[in-house]
Amino acid sequence: MDTVFPTQTFAVLALLALLLLLVVTGGVAYLTAAEWRDRRRRKLDQDSARSSRSSPK
């Protein structure tokens, strides 16, 4: 009977650790995707600015 409480505690802690791992992994994936998207958008903006400056109107 004395081992039930520590076993449940370890199970809850393990579940909490897994949940936190998933949250952190999801956050890193989101930030990586956002950085990739922003970098691509900045490059497209720079390319369009260069092409509009170089073409005479």
Sequence and secondary structure as in RCSB ss.txt:
>XXXX:A:sequence
MDTVFPTQTFAVLALLALLLLLVVTGGVAYLTAAEWRDRRRRKLDQDSARSSRSSPK
>XXXX:A:secstr
 TTHHHHHHHHHHHHHHHHHHHHHHHHHHHHHHHHHHHHHHHHHHHHHHHHHHHS  
